[in-house]
Amino acid sequence: MTLDELRNLQIEDIIRWPIKTKLIAVAILVVLVGIVAWIWFIAPENDKIGQLREQESSLKEQIRQKQLLAAGLPAYQAQIKEMQLRFAQFLEQLPNRTQIPSLLDDVTLAGRSRGLEFELFQPLPEVSKNFYAEIPVKLKVVGTYDAMGQFAAAVAAMPRIVTLNDIDITRLPSAGSDDAAKAQSTQKLVLQCTATTYRYLDNSEKTGAKP
């Protein structure tokens, strides 16, 4: 069929069109319908499907993260319980206000029972923290190196927490010029430090505590 014949075709005469022309027309119509269907129906649905797939991937990732959290929850809860237990044990090691004097007496006894001579035992002002208070005491003791080591070990082994800080050890100056005085001074040392214990603050004291 020539181009002129195509131009002369009339829609009203479609029944009399040649078979080949009818097939071409049907093919063109099918293509046009397909294009229209794609533009108006299929393409928007494809976009929706793409969005739904993205949402599906996002939801799957959220589920995976929550499953990981759920799987680790028992271990996390166990860690929390262990931390709470340790914190409770720590608080048990903090003396209350009424126990402080006897604790300081225990520190003095730990030194004297090991042959140390206390030249200074000076309590300093209490320092409040978040939930506890520091109670420092300046110490100056005289004795042998072994006695000082035993004293430090005894303080560390106390059921209540006591720490020794700002430690300074020097030789004891000679008190005389004779050989006996010099020999004694070479064996003894002077230990100066700050012994610090701690106590738990009650609710009324926590208000003005420093961080």
N, CA and C of each residue as an Amber inpcrd file, in Angstrom:
protein
   633
   0.8610000  -1.1890000   0.0000000   0.0000000   0.0000000   0.0000000
   0.8900000   1.2290000   0.0000000   0.5180000   2.1620000  -0.8900000
   1.3200000   3.3710000  -1.0300000   0.8740000   4.4130000  -0.0230000
   1.6890000   5.4850000   0.0730000   1.3740000   6.5780000   0.9890000
   0.0840000   7.2760000   0.5900000  -0.1250000   7.4020000  -0.7220000
  -1.3680000   8.0460000  -1.1820000  -2.5800000   7.2270000  -0.7860000
  -2.4480000   5.9050000  -0.8830000  -3.5720000   5.0480000  -0.5090000
  -3.8880000   5.1810000   0.9770000  -2.8260000   5.3070000   1.8040000
  -3.0490000   5.4890000   3.2430000  -3.7660000   6.7950000   3.5150000
  -3.3960000   7.8310000   2.7540000  -4.0360000   9.1270000   2.9610000
  -5.5060000   9.0910000   2.5760000  -5.8260000   8.2710000   1.5840000
  -7.2060000   8.2220000   1.0930000  -8.1080000   7.3100000   1.9200000
  -7.5120000   6.6190000   2.9030000  -8.3320000   5.7360000   3.7250000
  -9.2660000   6.5550000   4.5940000 -10.4900000   6.1070000   4.7220000
 -11.4930000   6.7690000   5.5480000 -11.8830000   5.8390000   6.6900000
 -12.0270000   6.4550000   7.8980000 -12.4060000   5.6540000   9.0560000
 -13.7390000   4.9650000   8.8170000 -14.6530000   5.6670000   8.0790000
 -15.9710000   5.0890000   7.8400000 -15.8860000   3.8350000   6.9780000
 -14.8080000   3.7180000   6.1720000 -14.6530000   2.5700000   5.2760000
 -13.7410000   1.5020000   5.8570000 -13.6070000   1.4820000   7.1920000
 -12.6630000   0.5630000   7.8220000 -12.9520000  -0.8910000   7.4970000
 -14.2560000  -1.1780000   7.2560000 -14.6110000  -2.5650000   6.9430000
 -14.0210000  -2.9720000   5.6000000 -13.9040000  -2.0110000   4.6870000
 -13.3970000  -2.3270000   3.3540000 -11.8780000  -2.1730000   3.2450000
 -11.2040000  -1.8660000   4.4070000  -9.7340000  -1.7380000   4.3570000
  -9.1200000  -3.0960000   4.0500000  -7.9800000  -3.0670000   3.3980000
  -7.2690000  -4.3280000   3.1750000  -6.8460000  -4.9530000   4.5150000
  -6.7010000  -6.2610000   4.4980000  -6.3200000  -6.9870000   5.7270000
  -5.0080000  -6.4600000   6.2840000  -4.0610000  -6.2340000   5.4180000
  -2.7540000  -5.7430000   5.8650000  -2.8830000  -4.4010000   6.5560000
  -3.7200000  -3.5380000   5.9940000  -3.9220000  -2.2150000   6.5900000
  -4.5970000  -2.3360000   7.9440000  -5.5870000  -3.2310000   8.0020000
  -6.2690000  -3.4380000   9.2750000  -5.2880000  -3.9150000  10.3570000
  -4.4020000  -4.8300000   9.9740000  -3.4330000  -5.3420000  10.9470000
  -2.4930000  -4.2380000  11.4370000  -2.0610000  -3.4070000  10.4910000
  -1.1860000  -2.2940000  10.8720000  -1.9230000  -1.3430000  11.8130000
  -3.1950000  -1.0590000  11.4860000  -3.9850000  -0.1510000  12.3120000
  -4.1790000  -0.7270000  13.7100000  -4.4640000  -2.0280000  13.7610000
  -4.6420000  -2.6750000  15.0710000  -3.3450000  -2.6230000  15.8780000
  -2.2180000  -2.8650000  15.1990000  -0.9270000  -2.8250000  15.8890000
  -0.6500000  -1.4330000  16.4490000  -0.9350000  -0.4130000  15.6020000
  -0.7270000   0.9650000  16.0690000  -1.6350000   1.2690000  17.2550000
  -2.8820000   0.8030000  17.1770000  -3.8340000   1.0450000  18.2570000
  -3.3800000   0.3670000  19.5460000  -2.8860000  -0.8630000  19.3990000
  -2.3940000  -1.5890000  20.5830000  -1.2220000  -0.8500000  21.2140000
  -0.3180000  -0.3530000  20.3630000   0.8360000   0.3930000  20.8830000
   0.3800000   1.6510000  21.6090000  -0.5690000   2.3730000  20.9790000
  -1.0690000   3.5990000  21.6090000  -1.7490000   3.3000000  22.9450000
  -2.5620000   2.2480000  22.9530000  -3.2240000   1.8630000  24.2110000
  -2.1910000   1.4820000  25.2620000  -1.1580000   0.7590000  24.8140000
  -0.0990000   0.3720000  25.7570000   0.6200000   1.5810000  26.3330000
   0.9070000   2.5670000  25.4580000   1.5850000   3.7830000  25.9320000
   0.7170000   4.5300000  26.9340000  -0.5690000   4.6760000  26.5780000
  -1.4880000   5.3750000  27.4910000  -1.6000000   4.6280000  28.8140000
  -1.7290000   3.2950000  28.7200000  -1.8360000   2.4960000  29.9530000
  -0.5770000   2.6330000  30.8070000   0.5850000   2.6630000  30.1540000
   1.8460000   2.8110000  30.8940000   1.9100000   4.1590000  31.6040000
   1.5410000   5.2100000  30.8550000   1.6330000   6.5590000  31.4200000
   0.6520000   6.7450000  32.5740000  -0.5790000   6.2690000  32.3760000
  -1.6310000   6.5640000  33.3470000  -1.7700000   5.5290000  34.4550000
  -1.3590000   4.3220000  34.2110000  -1.6150000   3.2680000  35.1990000
  -0.3420000   2.5630000  35.6740000   0.4370000   2.0510000  34.7160000
   1.5610000   1.1910000  35.0980000   2.6960000   1.9860000  35.7400000
   3.0700000   3.1350000  35.1170000   4.1890000   3.9180000  35.6550000
   3.9280000   4.3790000  37.0890000   2.7430000   4.9610000  37.4020000
   2.4880000   5.3390000  38.8030000   2.5350000   4.1480000  39.7530000
   2.0170000   3.0050000  39.2850000   2.0490000   1.8240000  40.1460000
   3.4780000   1.3560000  40.3830000   4.3150000   1.4790000  39.3410000
   5.7240000   1.1150000  39.5110000   6.4010000   2.0120000  40.5470000
   6.0550000   3.3150000  40.4830000   6.6050000   4.2350000  41.4830000
   6.1660000   3.8330000  42.8840000   4.8780000   3.4800000  43.0110000
   4.3750000   3.0520000  44.3190000   5.0790000   1.7800000  44.7810000
   5.2790000   0.8640000  43.8200000   5.9650000  -0.3870000  44.1670000
   7.3880000  -0.1000000  44.6380000   8.0650000   0.8480000  43.9440000
   9.4170000   1.2170000  44.3610000   9.4350000   1.8030000  45.7580000
   8.4510000   2.6760000  46.0360000   8.3660000   3.2660000  47.3700000
   8.0750000   2.2050000  48.4270000   7.1710000   1.2800000  48.0780000
   6.8500000   0.2110000  49.0270000   8.0610000  -0.6800000  49.2910000
   8.8590000  -0.9180000  48.2440000  10.0610000  -1.7280000  48.4380000
  11.0640000  -1.0160000  49.3490000  11.1800000   0.3090000  49.1610000
  12.0650000   1.0710000  50.0400000  11.5640000   1.0220000  51.4820000
  10.2360000   1.1670000  51.6460000   9.6680000   1.0760000  52.9890000
   9.8830000  -0.3130000  53.5820000   9.7510000  -1.3270000  52.7200000
   9.9680000  -2.6950000  53.1850000  11.4030000  -2.8820000  53.6720000
  12.3620000  -2.3520000  52.8940000  13.7680000  -2.4630000  53.2950000
  14.0190000  -1.7330000  54.6060000  13.4110000  -0.5340000  54.7340000
  13.5810000   0.2360000  55.9640000  12.9840000  -0.4920000  57.1610000
  11.7840000  -1.0590000  56.9660000  11.1360000  -1.7950000  58.0570000
  11.9290000  -3.0460000  58.4320000  12.4710000  -3.7240000  57.4170000
  13.2880000  -4.9060000  57.7040000  14.5220000  -4.5340000  58.5200000
  15.1400000  -3.3910000  58.1780000  16.3140000  -2.9440000  58.9220000
  15.9390000  -2.5820000  60.3590000  14.7780000  -1.9140000  60.5140000
  14.3200000  -1.5820000  61.8640000  14.0550000  -2.8480000  62.6750000
  13.4300000  -3.8290000  62.0220000  13.1550000  -5.0960000  62.7110000
  14.4590000  -5.7820000  63.0990000  15.4460000  -5.7340000  62.1900000
  16.7310000  -6.3660000  62.4820000  17.4100000  -5.6960000  63.6720000
  17.3670000  -4.3420000  63.6890000  17.9710000  -3.6170000  64.8000000
  17.2690000  -3.9430000  66.1180000  15.9330000  -4.0030000  66.0690000
  15.1820000  -4.3120000  67.2880000  15.4260000  -5.7490000  67.7420000
  15.5980000  -6.6450000  66.7770000  15.9110000  -8.0280000  67.1360000
  17.2750000  -8.1120000  67.8160000  18.2350000  -7.3180000  67.3020000
  19.5540000  -7.2930000  67.9290000  19.4680000  -6.7450000  69.3510000
  18.6640000  -5.6630000  69.5040000  18.4870000  -5.0950000  70.8420000
  17.8060000  -6.0910000  71.7740000  16.7880000  -6.7610000  71.2360000
  16.0730000  -7.7380000  72.0610000  16.9840000  -8.8950000  72.4510000
  17.8550000  -9.3040000  71.5130000  18.7710000 -10.4020000  71.8140000
  19.7810000 -10.0020000  72.8820000  20.1860000  -8.7150000  72.8630000
  21.1680000  -8.2600000  73.8450000  20.5650000  -7.7570000  75.1370000
  19.2270000  -7.6950000  75.2120000  18.5700000  -7.1550000  76.4030000
  18.8750000  -7.9510000  77.6670000  18.8070000  -9.2870000  77.6470000
  19.1280000 -10.0360000  78.8790000  20.5390000  -9.7530000  79.3890000
  21.5090000  -9.6900000  78.4630000  22.8840000  -9.4040000  78.8810000
  22.9880000  -7.9940000  79.4490000  22.2790000  -7.0420000  78.8090000
  22.2870000  -5.6660000  79.3030000  21.6640000  -5.5830000  80.6950000
  20.5440000  -6.2810000  80.8860000  19.9000000  -6.2770000  82.1970000
  20.8020000  -6.9130000  83.2520000  21.5210000  -7.9660000  82.8560000
  22.4450000  -8.6060000  83.7920000  23.5720000  -7.6510000  84.1800000
  24.0610000  -6.8720000  83.2020000  25.1080000  -5.8920000  83.4960000
  24.5970000  -4.8160000  84.4420000  23.3510000  -4.3700000  84.2200000
  22.7680000  -3.3570000  85.1010000  22.6720000  -3.8890000  86.5300000
  22.2090000  -5.1290000  86.6720000  22.0940000  -5.7190000  88.0070000
  23.4620000  -5.8420000  88.6700000  24.4630000  -6.2380000  87.8710000
  25.8110000  -6.3660000  88.4250000  26.3480000  -5.0100000  88.8680000
  26.0960000  -3.9640000  88.0520000  26.5400000  -2.6240000  88.4210000
  25.8310000  -2.1410000  89.6840000  24.5330000  -2.4250000  89.7830000
  23.7870000  -2.0320000  90.9770000  24.3220000  -2.7540000  92.2100000
  24.6630000  -4.0380000  92.0440000  25.2110000  -4.8060000  93.1580000
  26.5620000  -4.2460000  93.5880000  27.4110000  -3.9410000  92.6030000
  28.7230000  -3.3810000  92.9320000  28.5930000  -2.0170000  93.6000000
  27.6370000  -1.2230000  93.1120000  27.4280000   0.0950000  93.7070000
  26.9550000  -0.0420000  95.1500000  26.0580000  -1.0140000  95.3860000
  25.5860000  -1.2440000  96.7570000  26.7350000  -1.6970000  97.6510000
  27.6090000  -2.5610000  97.1070000  28.7660000  -3.0050000  97.8860000
  29.7150000  -1.8400000  98.1650000  29.8470000  -0.9590000  97.1790000
  30.6930000   0.2190000  97.3700000  30.1320000   1.1150000  98.4750000
  28.8070000   1.3160000  98.4610000  28.1890000   2.1610000  99.4810000
  28.3570000   1.5600000 100.8740000  28.3500000   0.2210000 100.9350000
  28.5370000  -0.4230000 102.2340000  29.9170000  -0.1470000 102.8090000
  30.8720000   0.1570000 101.9280000  32.2280000   0.4490000 102.3860000
  32.3940000   1.8990000 102.8250000  31.3730000   2.7190000 102.5800000
  31.4440000   4.1150000 103.0040000  30.8630000   4.2430000 104.4050000
  31.6390000   4.7430000 105.3510000  31.1030000   4.8980000 106.7110000
  30.0960000   6.0400000 106.7660000  29.1910000   5.9690000 107.7240000
  28.2890000   7.0940000 107.9260000  28.9470000   8.0930000 108.8810000
  28.2420000   9.1620000 109.1500000  28.8380000  10.2470000 109.9430000
  29.2640000   9.7650000 111.3320000  28.4730000   8.9020000 111.9280000
  28.7810000   8.4630000 113.2960000  29.9610000   7.4970000 113.3490000
  30.2980000   6.8860000 112.2030000  31.3880000   5.9110000 112.1840000
  32.7440000   6.5380000 111.8820000  32.7590000   7.7980000 111.4900000
  34.0140000   8.4480000 111.1030000  35.0240000   8.4930000 112.2500000
  34.6500000   8.9360000 113.4550000  35.6500000   9.0020000 114.5350000
  36.3170000   7.6550000 114.8190000  35.5160000   6.5800000 114.8670000
  36.1070000   5.2710000 115.1470000  37.0010000   4.8170000 113.9990000
  36.6450000   5.1840000 112.7650000  37.4780000   4.8190000 111.6210000
  38.8280000   5.5260000 111.6940000  38.8200000   6.8030000 112.0640000
  40.0780000   7.5370000 112.1980000  40.9110000   6.9660000 113.3460000
  40.2400000   6.5180000 114.3970000  40.9670000   5.8470000 115.4850000
  41.6230000   4.5640000 114.9790000  40.9240000   3.8540000 114.0820000
  41.4950000   2.6230000 113.5200000  42.7460000   2.9250000 112.6940000
  42.7270000   4.0550000 111.9750000  43.9050000   4.4480000 111.1940000
  45.0830000   4.7140000 112.1310000  44.8160000   5.4350000 113.2060000
  45.8790000   5.7150000 114.1810000  46.4080000   4.4310000 114.8050000
  45.4910000   3.5390000 115.1700000  45.8920000   2.2720000 115.7820000
  46.7170000   1.4310000 114.8150000  46.3530000   1.4590000 113.5210000
  47.1000000   0.6880000 112.5250000  48.5400000   1.1550000 112.4350000
  48.7690000   2.4570000 112.6510000  50.1360000   2.9640000 112.6060000
  50.9000000   2.6960000 113.8890000  50.2850000   2.9790000 115.0120000
  50.9790000   2.8170000 116.2910000  51.2860000   1.3540000 116.5910000
  50.3860000   0.4590000 116.2080000  50.6220000  -0.9610000 116.4770000
  51.7790000  -1.5080000 115.6500000  52.2110000  -0.7580000 114.6560000
  53.3450000  -1.1810000 113.8340000  54.5890000  -0.3390000 114.1010000
  54.5510000   0.3760000 115.2130000  55.7320000   1.1000000 115.6620000
  55.8880000   2.4980000 115.1070000  54.8760000   3.0390000 114.4710000
  54.9680000   4.3940000 113.9330000  54.6160000   5.4100000 115.0150000
  55.3130000   6.5350000 114.9850000  55.0340000   7.6350000 115.9080000
  54.3020000   8.7410000 115.1430000  53.1390000   9.1290000 115.6470000
  52.3470000  10.1660000 114.9890000  52.7680000  11.5400000 115.5100000
  53.3260000  12.3500000 114.6170000  53.6770000  13.7200000 114.9690000
  52.5800000  14.7030000 114.5610000  51.7230000  14.2760000 113.6300000
  50.6270000  15.1480000 113.1930000  49.4410000  14.2850000 112.7900000
  48.2850000  14.6510000 113.3060000  47.0190000  14.0150000 112.9110000
  45.9900000  15.1370000 112.8710000  45.8450000  15.7540000 111.6850000
  45.0560000  16.9790000 111.5530000  43.8860000  16.7830000 110.5870000
  42.6600000  16.6200000 111.1140000  41.4880000  16.5360000 110.2240000
  41.2900000  17.8450000 109.4660000  40.9850000  17.7400000 108.1770000
  40.7530000  18.8990000 107.3190000  39.2630000  19.0310000 107.0240000
  38.8330000  20.1770000 106.4950000  37.4020000  20.3550000 106.1950000
  36.8840000  19.3030000 105.2160000  35.6670000  18.8990000 105.4390000
  35.0130000  17.9050000 104.5910000  34.7090000  18.5080000 103.2200000
  34.8670000  17.7000000 102.1670000  34.6000000  18.1500000 100.7960000
  33.4480000  17.3230000 100.2310000  32.3230000  17.9740000  99.9310000
  31.1410000  17.2720000  99.4190000  31.2210000  17.1140000  97.9090000
  30.8930000  15.9180000  97.4320000  30.8330000  15.6200000  96.0010000
  29.3820000  15.3290000  95.6250000  29.1830000  14.5470000  94.5300000
  27.8200000  14.2760000  94.0580000  26.9710000  13.5510000  95.0950000
  27.4390000  12.3910000  95.5270000  26.6550000  11.5930000  96.4670000
  27.4740000  11.1630000  97.6770000  28.6970000  11.6720000  97.7760000
  29.5440000  11.3140000  98.9040000  30.3640000  12.5290000  99.3210000
  31.0250000  12.4000000 100.4580000  31.8800000  13.4690000 100.9590000
  33.2610000  12.9030000 101.2540000  34.2790000  13.6790000 100.9170000
  35.6540000  13.3050000 101.2450000  36.0050000  13.8790000 102.6130000
  36.6540000  13.0510000 103.4320000  37.0650000  13.4860000 104.7690000
  38.5790000  13.2970000 104.8540000  39.3520000  14.3440000 104.5550000
  40.8150000  14.2190000 104.5490000  41.4190000  14.4960000 105.9290000
  42.5250000  13.8330000 106.1880000  43.2740000  14.0270000 107.4330000
  44.7550000  14.0710000 107.0780000  45.4380000  15.1460000 107.4720000
  46.8780000  15.2370000 107.2190000  47.6140000  14.4410000 108.2890000
  48.5490000  13.6120000 107.8220000  49.3130000  12.7550000 108.7250000
  50.8040000  13.0380000 108.5840000  51.4780000  12.9150000 109.7150000
  52.9450000  12.9360000 109.7130000  53.3920000  11.9110000 110.7340000
  54.0320000  10.8510000 110.2360000  54.4470000   9.7680000 111.1220000
  55.9340000   9.5000000 110.9230000  56.5420000   8.9440000 111.9650000
  57.9650000   8.6100000 111.9330000  58.1100000   7.1240000 112.2250000
  58.9580000   6.4530000 111.4390000  59.1820000   5.0330000 111.6600000
  60.0560000   4.4540000 110.5740000  60.1900000   3.1530000 110.6040000
  61.0230000   2.4860000 109.6080000  60.2480000   2.2940000 108.3070000
  60.9980000   1.9880000 107.2700000  60.3770000   1.7700000 105.9590000
  59.4210000   0.5770000 106.0040000  59.8380000  -0.5000000 106.6830000
  58.9860000  -1.6850000 106.7830000  57.6970000  -1.3690000 107.5280000
  57.8100000  -0.5960000 108.6040000  56.6190000  -0.2470000 109.3800000
  55.6490000   0.5870000 108.5440000  56.2000000   1.4730000 107.7360000
  55.3360000   2.2990000 106.8820000  54.6390000   1.4480000 105.8260000
  55.3690000   0.4690000 105.2850000  54.7530000  -0.4280000 104.3120000
  53.6400000  -1.2490000 104.9300000  53.8650000  -1.7350000 106.1530000
  52.8300000  -2.5030000 106.8510000  51.6230000  -1.6170000 107.1770000
  51.8880000  -0.3770000 107.5340000  50.8030000   0.5680000 107.8290000
  49.9500000   0.8160000 106.5820000  50.6020000   1.0390000 105.4460000
  49.8650000   1.2730000 104.1980000  49.0300000   0.0550000 103.8180000
  49.5920000  -1.1490000 104.0080000  48.8510000  -2.3700000 103.6920000
  47.6540000  -2.5380000 104.6230000  47.8390000  -2.1920000 105.9050000
  46.7420000  -2.3160000 106.8670000  45.6080000  -1.3460000 106.5390000
  45.9650000  -0.1400000 106.1190000  44.9400000   0.8470000 105.7450000
  44.1740000   0.3740000 104.5120000  44.8950000  -0.1770000 103.5390000
  44.2390000  -0.6570000 102.3190000  43.3150000  -1.8310000 102.5960000
  43.6110000  -2.6100000 103.6430000  42.8130000  -3.7980000 103.9530000
  41.6220000  -3.4950000 104.8580000  41.4520000  -2.2560000 105.2610000
  40.3310000  -1.9170000 106.1410000  39.0010000  -2.1400000 105.4290000
  37.9750000  -2.5610000 106.1660000  36.6660000  -2.7860000 105.5360000
  36.0480000  -1.5080000 104.9910000  36.3950000  -0.3680000 105.5630000
  35.9500000   0.9190000 105.0440000  37.0310000   1.4980000 104.1390000
  36.6170000   2.2850000 103.1630000  37.5620000   2.8200000 102.1820000
  38.3700000   3.9570000 102.7980000  39.6890000   3.7970000 102.7870000
  40.6150000   4.8480000 103.2090000  41.7670000   4.8480000 102.2090000
  42.0770000   6.0030000 101.6560000  43.1760000   6.1080000 100.6920000
  44.2550000   7.0270000 101.2500000  45.4990000   6.7570000 100.8650000
  46.6340000   7.5950000 101.2480000  47.1030000   8.3460000 100.0100000
  47.0770000   9.6730000 100.0830000  47.4230000  10.5040000  98.9320000
  48.5060000  11.5130000  99.3230000  49.0860000  12.1410000  98.2900000
  50.1140000  13.1800000  98.4930000  51.2240000  12.6680000  99.4200000
  51.7130000  11.4810000  99.1220000  52.7090000  10.8380000  99.9890000
  54.0900000  11.4550000  99.7590000  54.7500000  11.7690000 100.8560000
  56.1170000  12.3100000 100.8040000  56.9240000  11.6490000 101.9170000
  57.9920000  10.9550000 101.5400000  58.8280000  10.2430000 102.5120000
  60.2320000  10.8400000 102.4830000  60.7250000  11.2240000 103.6490000
  62.0750000  11.7810000 103.7690000  62.7900000  11.1030000 104.9420000
  64.0970000  11.2930000 104.9940000  64.8670000  10.7520000 106.1120000
  64.6600000  11.6150000 107.3540000  64.6970000  10.9700000 108.5000000
  64.5570000  11.6910000 109.7630000  65.8500000  12.4510000 110.0470000
  65.7660000  13.7720000 110.2550000  66.9900000  14.5260000 110.5770000
  67.6190000  14.0190000 111.8730000  68.9270000  14.0410000 111.9160000
  69.6420000  13.5710000 113.1050000  69.3760000  14.5000000 114.2740000
  69.0670000  13.9010000 115.4480000  68.7760000  14.6970000 116.6450000
  70.0230000  14.9530000 117.4770000  71.1480000  14.4040000 117.0950000
  72.3810000  14.5990000 117.8630000  73.5880000  14.3370000 116.9900000
  74.7550000  14.5180000 117.5820000  75.9900000  14.3550000 116.8130000
  76.6850000  13.0350000 117.0910000  76.1990000  12.2730000 118.0870000
  76.8720000  11.0130000 118.4020000  76.4900000   9.9430000 117.3930000
  77.2480000   8.8810000 117.3910000  77.0450000   7.8190000 116.4050000
  75.7020000   7.1230000 116.5830000  75.2510000   6.9640000 117.8280000
  73.9770000   6.2760000 118.0800000  72.8100000   7.0650000 117.4900000
  72.8450000   8.3930000 117.6660000  71.7690000   9.2340000 117.1280000
  71.7740000   9.2070000 115.6130000  72.9750000   9.2370000 115.0340000
  73.0610000   9.1960000 113.5780000  72.5600000   7.8590000 113.0320000
  72.9040000   6.7710000 113.7170000  72.4680000   5.4470000 113.2700000
  70.9500000   5.3210000 113.3350000  70.3740000   5.8730000 114.4190000
  68.9200000   5.8020000 114.5640000  68.2210000   6.6290000 113.4880000
  68.7900000   7.7990000 113.1630000  68.1610000   8.6680000 112.1640000
  68.2390000   8.0670000 110.7710000  69.2820000   7.2940000 110.5010000
  69.3950000   6.6840000 109.1750000  68.4020000   5.5460000 108.9880000
  67.9200000   4.9560000 110.0880000  66.9740000   3.8520000 109.9900000
  65.5270000   4.3330000 109.9210000  65.2620000   5.5280000 110.4250000
  63.8900000   6.0160000 110.4780000  63.6130000   7.0200000 109.3600000
  62.3490000   7.0090000 108.9460000  61.8930000   7.9040000 107.8890000
  60.7100000   8.7210000 108.3970000  60.4400000   9.7960000 107.6840000
  59.2820000  10.6400000 107.9930000  58.2980000  10.5260000 106.8260000
  57.0900000  10.1070000 107.1350000  56.0380000   9.9780000 106.1230000
  55.0050000  11.0750000 106.3400000  54.8080000  11.8980000 105.3100000
  53.7500000  12.9020000 105.3340000  52.7750000  12.5810000 104.2000000
  51.5060000  12.5490000 104.5160000  50.4990000  12.2110000 103.5090000
  49.1360000  12.7040000 103.9660000  48.1670000  12.5150000 103.0990000
  46.7740000  12.8310000 103.4260000  45.9730000  11.5410000 103.3610000
  45.4490000  11.1340000 104.4960000  44.5700000   9.9630000 104.5400000
  43.1400000  10.4510000 104.3190000  42.4800000   9.8770000 103.3300000
  41.1300000  10.3250000 102.9860000  40.1580000   9.1630000 103.0910000
  39.1010000   9.3830000 103.8430000  38.0010000   8.4310000 103.8640000
  36.7750000   9.1120000 103.2820000  35.7150000   8.3670000 103.1240000
  34.5460000   8.8810000 102.4140000  33.2860000   8.4460000 103.1570000
  32.2730000   9.2620000 103.0500000  30.9830000   8.8790000 103.6160000
  29.8800000   9.2350000 102.6320000  28.7970000   8.4920000 102.7100000
  27.6520000   8.6910000 101.8130000  26.8150000   9.8570000 102.3180000
  26.4150000  10.7410000 101.4030000  25.5780000  11.8820000 101.7660000
  24.1100000  11.4770000 101.7640000  23.3720000  11.9510000 102.7590000
  21.9340000  11.7110000 102.7310000  21.2800000  12.7270000 101.7980000
  19.9890000  12.5780000 101.5640000  19.2880000  13.4060000 100.5740000
  19.3500000  14.8920000 100.9050000  19.2880000  15.2360000 102.1700000
  19.3160000  16.6490000 102.5470000  20.6760000  17.2720000 102.2830000
  21.7380000  16.4560000 102.2990000  23.0870000  16.9740000 102.0780000
  23.4430000  17.0470000 100.6010000  22.7700000  16.2540000  99.7550000
  23.1100000  16.2130000  98.3320000  22.7540000  17.5010000  97.6180000
  21.8360000  18.2870000  98.1560000  21.3740000  19.4980000  97.4720000
  22.5090000  20.4700000  97.2250000  23.3520000  20.6530000  98.2230000
  24.4420000  21.6170000  98.0780000  25.7620000  20.9960000  97.7290000
  25.7620000  19.7300000  97.3130000  27.0180000  19.0450000  96.9980000
  27.5940000  19.5510000  95.6970000  28.9280000  19.5580000  95.6110000
  29.6170000  19.9640000  94.3880000  29.7070000  18.7780000  93.4440000
  29.6700000  19.0270000  92.1170000  29.7920000  17.9180000  91.1580000
  31.1990000  17.3600000  91.1500000
